[in-house]
Amino acid sequence: MRRLAALTVLLALTACGAQEDPVRRQVLKHEELIADCMHRNGFEYVVAVPVDLAVQEARRSGKDLDTAIAERPKDPNDAVLAKLSEERQNAWGDALYGTETTPGCYNETYKSAWGKDFQDLSGKADQIVAKVQADPNVQKALKTYVECMRGNGFRVSSPDSVYELGDKAQKAHDECVKPYDTAYDKAYLKYSR
């Protein structure tokens, strides 16, 4: 879920021609607005630079792609979600990203942070995500992830479906998802340029 959010932010920044330090400041401003909104809705949310931006910053500082991806920080909100029941995880996601009938904190705060309407940019983000998900390397990594999880006794169709299994699957997921994340991040950087 967070990939789409970070992807949309980065698309907006690319369109605006923003530089590295202002980008980080804007991202953190948006993260703070999101956190305030989430707290008003009764949920914990940790302000952090999105993983995708951290990888791009590492690349700008001269690290090769594999190193940048290997050294990417974990999203602290994954730990927040891991502590919640399945029902609360779903409610947390709805509060952050919205539902079909209500906008979430991400969308509600987007224009205040970026000066652009989220809906205008989300169509472009959807196109990139579709390309990333169709990438042969990502498809191969997805198959490997699913097989790894099955080998650990869990039936999933994607890394996102692990949240339906709750805490019991988290250790296996952390082990199995690394190659998938690497392939996804490489494809994301390829298609978002």
LUMFITOR-377301 format. One line per field, with one value per atom (N, C-alpha, C): residue in one letter; atom name; x, y, z. Coordinates in steps of 0.05 Angstrom, whole numbers, plus 5000, padded with zeros to 4 digits. Example, Ala and Ser with C-alpha at 12.3 -4.5 7.8 and 13.67 -1.06 7.14 Angstrom:
REM LUMFITOR-377301
residu: (A  A  A  S  S  S)
atome: (N  CA  C  N  CA  C)
px: (5264  5246  5264  5257  5273  5258)
py: (4886  4910  4934  4955  4979  5001)
pz: (5156  5156  5156  5142  5143  5157)
//
This chain:
REM LUMFITOR-377301
residu: (M  M  M  R  R  R  R  R  R  L  L  L  A  A  A  A  A  A  L  L  L  T  T  T  V  V  V  L  L  L  L  L  L  A  A  A  L  L  L  T  T  T  A  A  A  C  C  C  G  G  G  A  A  A  Q  Q  Q  E  E  E  D  D  D  P  P  P  V  V  V  R  R  R  R  R  R  Q  Q  Q  V  V  V  L  L  L  K  K  K  H  H  H  E  E  E  E  E  E  L  L  L  I  I  I  A  A  A  D  D  D  C  C  C  M  M  M  H  H  H  R  R  R  N  N  N  G  G  G  F  F  F  E  E  E  Y  Y  Y  V  V  V  V  V  V  A  A  A  V  V  V  P  P  P  V  V  V  D  D  D  L  L  L  A  A  A  V  V  V  Q  Q  Q  E  E  E  A  A  A  R  R  R  R  R  R  S  S  S  G  G  G  K  K  K  D  D  D  L  L  L  D  D  D  T  T  T  A  A  A  I  I  I  A  A  A  E  E  E  R  R  R  P  P  P  K  K  K  D  D  D  P  P  P  N  N  N  D  D  D  A  A  A  V  V  V  L  L  L  A  A  A  K  K  K  L  L  L  S  S  S  E  E  E  E  E  E  R  R  R  Q  Q  Q  N  N  N  A  A  A  W  W  W  G  G  G  D  D  D  A  A  A  L  L  L  Y  Y  Y  G  G  G  T  T  T  E  E  E  T  T  T  T  T  T  P  P  P  G  G  G  C  C  C  Y  Y  Y  N  N  N  E  E  E  T  T  T  Y  Y  Y  K  K  K  S  S  S  A  A  A  W  W  W  G  G  G  K  K  K  D  D  D  F  F  F  Q  Q  Q  D  D  D  L  L  L  S  S  S  G  G  G  K  K  K  A  A  A  D  D  D  Q  Q  Q  I  I  I  V  V  V  A  A  A  K  K  K  V  V  V  Q  Q  Q  A  A  A  D  D  D  P  P  P  N  N  N  V  V  V  Q  Q  Q  K  K  K  A  A  A  L  L  L  K  K  K  T  T  T  Y  Y  Y  V  V  V  E  E  E  C  C  C  M  M  M  R  R  R  G  G  G  N  N  N  G  G  G  F  F  F  R  R  R  V  V  V  S  S  S  S  S  S  P  P  P  D  D  D  S  S  S  V  V  V  Y  Y  Y  E  E  E  L  L  L  G  G  G  D  D  D  K  K  K  A  A  A  Q  Q  Q  K  K  K  A  A  A  H  H  H  D  D  D  E  E  E  C  C  C  V  V  V  K  K  K  P  P  P  Y  Y  Y  D  D  D  T  T  T  A  A  A  Y  Y  Y  D  D  D  K  K  K  A  A  A  Y  Y  Y  L  L  L  K  K  K  Y  Y  Y  S  S  S  R  R  R)
atome: (N  CA  C  N  CA  C  N  CA  C  N  CA  C  N  CA  C  N  CA  C  N  CA  C  N  CA  C  N  CA  C  N  CA  C  N  CA  C  N  CA  C  N  CA  C  N  CA  C  N  CA  C  N  CA  C  N  CA  C  N  CA  C  N  CA  C  N  CA  C  N  CA  C  N  CA  C  N  CA  C  N  CA  C  N  CA  C  N  CA  C  N  CA  C  N  CA  C  N  CA  C  N  CA  C  N  CA  C  N  CA  C  N  CA  C  N  CA  C  N  CA  C  N  CA  C  N  CA  C  N  CA  C  N  CA  C  N  CA  C  N  CA  C  N  CA  C  N  CA  C  N  CA  C  N  CA  C  N  CA  C  N  CA  C  N  CA  C  N  CA  C  N  CA  C  N  CA  C  N  CA  C  N  CA  C  N  CA  C  N  CA  C  N  CA  C  N  CA  C  N  CA  C  N  CA  C  N  CA  C  N  CA  C  N  CA  C  N  CA  C  N  CA  C  N  CA  C  N  CA  C  N  CA  C  N  CA  C  N  CA  C  N  CA  C  N  CA  C  N  CA  C  N  CA  C  N  CA  C  N  CA  C  N  CA  C  N  CA  C  N  CA  C  N  CA  C  N  CA  C  N  CA  C  N  CA  C  N  CA  C  N  CA  C  N  CA  C  N  CA  C  N  CA  C  N  CA  C  N  CA  C  N  CA  C  N  CA  C  N  CA  C  N  CA  C  N  CA  C  N  CA  C  N  CA  C  N  CA  C  N  CA  C  N  CA  C  N  CA  C  N  CA  C  N  CA  C  N  CA  C  N  CA  C  N  CA  C  N  CA  C  N  CA  C  N  CA  C  N  CA  C  N  CA  C  N  CA  C  N  CA  C  N  CA  C  N  CA  C  N  CA  C  N  CA  C  N  CA  C  N  CA  C  N  CA  C  N  CA  C  N  CA  C  N  CA  C  N  CA  C  N  CA  C  N  CA  C  N  CA  C  N  CA  C  N  CA  C  N  CA  C  N  CA  C  N  CA  C  N  CA  C  N  CA  C  N  CA  C  N  CA  C  N  CA  C  N  CA  C  N  CA  C  N  CA  C  N  CA  C  N  CA  C  N  CA  C  N  CA  C  N  CA  C  N  CA  C  N  CA  C  N  CA  C  N  CA  C  N  CA  C  N  CA  C  N  CA  C  N  CA  C  N  CA  C  N  CA  C  N  CA  C  N  CA  C  N  CA  C  N  CA  C  N  CA  C  N  CA  C  N  CA  C  N  CA  C  N  CA  C  N  CA  C  N  CA  C  N  CA  C  N  CA  C  N  CA  C  N  CA  C  N  CA  C  N  CA  C  N  CA  C  N  CA  C  N  CA  C  N  CA  C  N  CA  C  N  CA  C  N  CA  C  N  CA  C  N  CA  C  N  CA  C  N  CA  C  N  CA  C  N  CA  C  N  CA  C  N  CA  C  N  CA  C  N  CA  C  N  CA  C  N  CA  C  N  CA  C  N  CA  C  N  CA  C)
px: (5016  5000  5017  5038  5054  5070  5075  5089  5074  5048  5032  5033  5032  5033  5060  5082  5108  5112  5102  5104  5090  5067  5052  5066  5077  5092  5116  5130  5154  5146  5124  5115  5109  5097  5091  5117  5136  5162  5177  5176  5190  5177  5151  5137  5144  5149  5155  5184  5201  5230  5242  5232  5242  5269  5285  5312  5310  5333  5334  5325  5338  5331  5302  5293  5265  5246  5253  5236  5233  5255  5254  5237  5241  5225  5195  5188  5160  5148  5164  5155  5149  5168  5164  5141  5137  5114  5088  5087  5063  5060  5082  5081  5070  5078  5068  5038  5029  5000  4985  4996  4983  4982  5004  5005  4984  4982  4961  4933  4928  4902  4897  4917  4914  4909  4923  4920  4891  4881  4853  4833  4841  4824  4829  4846  4851  4872  4890  4911  4939  4957  4986  4996  5014  5027  5054  5075  5102  5111  5119  5129  5157  5160  5185  5187  5211  5216  5208  5191  5183  5208  5206  5228  5237  5218  5225  5243  5236  5252  5280  5281  5307  5325  5314  5329  5339  5321  5329  5351  5349  5370  5397  5396  5421  5433  5416  5426  5438  5426  5437  5464  5468  5493  5515  5509  5529  5528  5509  5507  5494  5504  5492  5464  5448  5420  5417  5433  5431  5438  5459  5466  5445  5434  5413  5389  5381  5358  5364  5388  5395  5396  5404  5407  5382  5361  5337  5326  5316  5305  5278  5271  5245  5225  5201  5179  5170  5173  5166  5136  5120  5091  5085  5103  5099  5099  5116  5116  5091  5080  5055  5033  5032  5011  5014  5038  5043  5031  5029  5018  4988  4975  4946  4933  4908  4892  4886  4877  4870  4849  4829  4807  4818  4836  4848  4867  4881  4898  4882  4859  4841  4831  4823  4813  4836  4860  4883  4887  4887  4890  4868  4844  4821  4825  4834  4838  4861  4881  4904  4897  4887  4883  4854  4835  4807  4793  4769  4752  4740  4722  4709  4692  4683  4664  4677  4700  4712  4742  4752  4781  4795  4820  4836  4854  4870  4888  4908  4918  4937  4925  4902  4889  4880  4869  4859  4881  4905  4927  4945  4941  4959  4961  4938  4939  4951  4946  4959  4989  4999  5028  5041  5028  5041  5029  5006  4994  4982  4980  4968  4947  4927  4906  4916  4912  4921  4908  4883  4869  4882  4892  4905  4930  4944  4969  4965  4943  4940  4937  4926  4923  4951  4970  4997  5010  5005  5017  5006  4980  4968  4980  4987  4999  5027  5042  5069  5067  5050  5047  5039  5021  5014  5038  5055  5079  5098  5101  5119  5108  5083  5071  5073  5073  5074  5103  5122  5150  5158  5171  5178  5194  5212  5228  5211  5192  5174  5156  5146  5129  5144  5169  5185  5190  5196  5200  5175  5152  5126  5122  5127  5124  5143  5167  5186  5176  5165  5154  5131  5113  5090  5099  5118  5129  5143  5158  5172  5152  5131  5111  5097  5091  5078  5096  5122  5142  5142  5134  5132  5104  5086  5059  5038  5044  5024  5016  4990  4980  4974  4989  4985  4987  4976  4978  4997  5003  5021  5031  5052  5061  5039  5022  5000  4981  4978  4958  4968  4993  5004  4990  4980  4966  4940  4929  4905  4911  4937  4944  4952  4956  4963  4992  4998  5026  5040  5025  5037  5053  5047  5061  5084  5087  5105  5134  5144  5172  5177  5160  5164  5163  5144  5141  5167  5178  5203  5225  5227  5248  5242  5217  5210  5208  5202  5195  5220  5243  5266  5272  5273  5278  5256  5231  5209  5212  5218  5221  5244  5265  5288  5279  5266  5256  5236  5218  5197  5210  5229  5242  5258  5272  5287  5268  5246  5226  5213  5207  5195  5213  5239  5257  5260  5259  5260  5236  5212  5188  5180  5191  5183  5201  5220  5239  5226)
py: (4976  5000  5025  5025  5048  5054  5034  5038  5058  5054  5072  5100  5104  5130  5143  5129  5140  5145  5127  5130  5155  5160  5184  5209  5210  5233  5238  5217  5220  5228  5219  5228  5258  5267  5296  5312  5302  5316  5316  5294  5294  5314  5316  5335  5363  5368  5395  5402  5382  5387  5393  5383  5389  5377  5389  5380  5362  5349  5329  5340  5361  5370  5380  5397  5405  5381  5361  5337  5324  5320  5307  5324  5350  5368  5365  5365  5363  5336  5315  5288  5287  5298  5297  5315  5338  5355  5339  5325  5309  5286  5273  5252  5263  5287  5299  5304  5314  5319  5292  5272  5245  5235  5238  5228  5243  5269  5284  5274  5269  5259  5231  5214  5187  5187  5204  5207  5216  5235  5244  5222  5203  5180  5157  5161  5140  5120  5126  5106  5118  5100  5107  5108  5127  5130  5143  5130  5140  5156  5180  5197  5186  5181  5171  5177  5179  5181  5155  5155  5131  5115  5090  5072  5079  5084  5089  5115  5135  5159  5154  5139  5132  5118  5100  5086  5106  5124  5144  5163  5170  5187  5173  5147  5131  5130  5127  5126  5153  5175  5202  5206  5193  5196  5177  5162  5147  5117  5107  5078  5065  5041  5026  5016  5009  5002  4979  4958  4935  4943  4959  4968  4986  5004  5022  5006  4986  4970  4953  4941  4924  4940  4965  4982  4999  4995  5012  5007  5028  5025  5011  4999  4987  5010  5006  5025  5020  5040  5036  5031  5038  5032  5003  4988  4959  4947  4958  4948  4956  4980  4989  4970  4963  4945  4917  4908  4881  4877  4899  4898  4897  4902  4905  4878  4875  4852  4856  4835  4837  4858  4859  4879  4907  4912  4938  4945  4925  4930  4941  4928  4937  4965  4971  4997  5018  5011  5029  5035  5015  5019  5036  5032  5048  5077  5081  5109  5122  5108  5119  5124  5103  5104  5108  5107  5111  5086  5089  5067  5077  5062  5070  5095  5099  5121  5144  5139  5160  5162  5187  5190  5184  5176  5171  5194  5192  5214  5221  5201  5207  5226  5220  5237  5264  5263  5288  5308  5300  5318  5324  5310  5312  5341  5353  5379  5400  5398  5416  5414  5390  5385  5392  5385  5387  5408  5419  5439  5428  5402  5388  5369  5364  5345  5316  5300  5272  5257  5262  5247  5252  5276  5282  5264  5259  5244  5214  5205  5176  5160  5171  5157  5149  5168  5163  5141  5143  5123  5096  5094  5068  5056  5072  5062  5050  5064  5055  5029  5028  5005  4981  4985  4963  4953  4971  4963  4947  4957  4943  4915  4913  4887  4867  4878  4860  4854  4867  4863  4834  4821  4792  4786  4803  4798  4800  4818  4820  4796  4787  4763  4739  4736  4713  4715  4739  4742  4737  4745  4739  4709  4695  4665  4653  4663  4654  4660  4683  4691  4672  4668  4651  4622  4612  4585  4584  4605  4607  4607  4622  4623  4597  4584  4557  4537  4539  4522  4526  4549  4555  4550  4539  4532  4553  4574  4596  4598  4600  4603  4633  4645  4673  4676  4698  4704  4727  4743  4766  4774  4791  4801  4816  4830  4845  4827  4802  4784  4772  4777  4766  4779  4804  4817  4803  4788  4773  4750  4742  4719  4727  4753  4763  4758  4760  4758  4732  4710  4684  4681  4696  4693  4714  4732  4754  4746  4727  4718  4705  4688  4676  4697  4716  4738  4754  4761  4777  4763  4737  4721  4719  4713  4707  4732  4755  4779  4794  4789  4805  4804  4780  4780  4794  4791  4805  4835  4845  4874  4885  4870  4878  4880  4860  4860  4883  4886  4907  4934  4939  4965  4972  4952  4956  4963  4948  4954  4981  4988  5014  5036  5035  5056  5057  5034  5033  5047  5041  5052  5080  5089  5115  5137  5131  5152  5167)
pz: (5000  5000  5000  5016  5019  4994  4978  4953  4935  4932  4916  4926  4952  4963  4957  4961  4956  4926  4910  4881  4872  4882  4873  4882  4906  4915  4896  4890  4873  4845  4834  4808  4808  4830  4832  4833  4848  4850  4824  4810  4784  4765  4766  4749  4756  4782  4791  4789  4783  4781  4808  4830  4856  4861  4878  4885  4910  4916  4937  4964  4975  5002  5004  4985  4986  4984  4969  4967  4994  5007  5034  5053  5052  5070  5064  5038  5030  5038  5034  5041  5071  5087  5116  5125  5111  5117  5112  5090  5084  5104  5111  5131  5158  5166  5191  5189  5166  5163  5164  5152  5152  5181  5196  5223  5240  5237  5252  5246  5221  5212  5224  5222  5232  5262  5277  5306  5312  5296  5301  5297  5280  5274  5294  5313  5334  5327  5308  5300  5304  5310  5311  5282  5277  5251  5256  5245  5250  5225  5229  5208  5199  5174  5163  5133  5124  5095  5082  5061  5048  5037  5038  5030  5001  4983  4955  4953  4969  4968  4980  5001  5013  4993  4976  4956  4935  4926  4907  4917  4943  4955  4955  4962  4962  4935  4915  4887  4879  4887  4881  4895  4918  4933  4922  4901  4887  4892  4908  4913  4889  4882  4861  4870  4851  4857  4876  4873  4891  4919  4923  4950  4962  4946  4956  4965  4949  4957  4981  4982  5005  5031  5029  5053  5060  5044  5048  5077  5089  5116  5115  5137  5139  5145  5135  5140  5169  5187  5215  5219  5199  5202  5197  5186  5184  5213  5230  5258  5272  5266  5278  5270  5244  5234  5246  5250  5260  5288  5303  5331  5332  5309  5308  5300  5310  5301  5271  5258  5230  5225  5242  5240  5242  5262  5265  5242  5231  5208  5185  5180  5158  5163  5188  5195  5192  5200  5198  5168  5151  5122  5111  5119  5110  5119  5143  5153  5137  5130  5115  5086  5073  5044  5035  5053  5046  5037  5031  5020  4994  4983  4958  4963  4987  4993  5009  5022  5038  5032  5031  5027  5053  5050  5074  5080  5101  5109  5088  5073  5052  5032  5022  5002  5013  5038  5050  5054  5059  5065  5041  5020  4997  4985  4980  4968  4986  5013  5032  5031  5028  5028  5001  4979  4953  4934  4941  4924  4898  4897  4874  4884  4867  4874  4870  4890  4890  4866  4861  4840  4812  4807  4782  4777  4799  4797  4799  4812  4817  4792  4771  4746  4734  4736  4726  4744  4770  4788  4782  4777  4771  4746  4726  4702  4708  4724  4731  4747  4767  4783  4766  4746  4728  4713  4703  4689  4707  4732  4751  4757  4762  4769  4745  4721  4697  4689  4701  4694  4699  4680  4682  4707  4715  4739  4764  4765  4788  4788  4765  4764  4774  4766  4775  4805  4815  4844  4860  4849  4862  4864  4843  4844  4865  4866  4887  4915  4919  4945  4953  4934  4940  4947  4932  4938  4965  4971  4997  5020  5017  5038  5041  5018  5019  5033  5028  5041  5071  5080  5109  5119  5103  5112  5108  5093  5089  5060  5055  5028  5024  5006  4999  4969  4959  4930  4924  4945  4942  4969  4970  4996  5011  4997  5011  5025  5015  5028  5054  5061  5087  5110  5107  5129  5137  5119  5125  5144  5146  5163  5191  5196  5222  5229  5255  5265  5259  5258  5256  5231  5210  5184  5181  5200  5196  5193  5209  5207  5180  5170  5144  5122  5125  5105  5104  5127  5127  5113  5115  5102  5072  5065  5037  5019  5031  5015  5005  5016  5008  4978  4965  4936  4920  4929  4916  4918  4942  4946  4928  4926  4909  4880  4870  4842  4838  4857  4854  4854  4872  4874  4848  4837  4812  4790  4787  4766  4770  4795  4801  4792  4799  4790  4760  4747  4718  4705  4714  4701  4711  4733  4743  4733  4718  4707  4685)
//
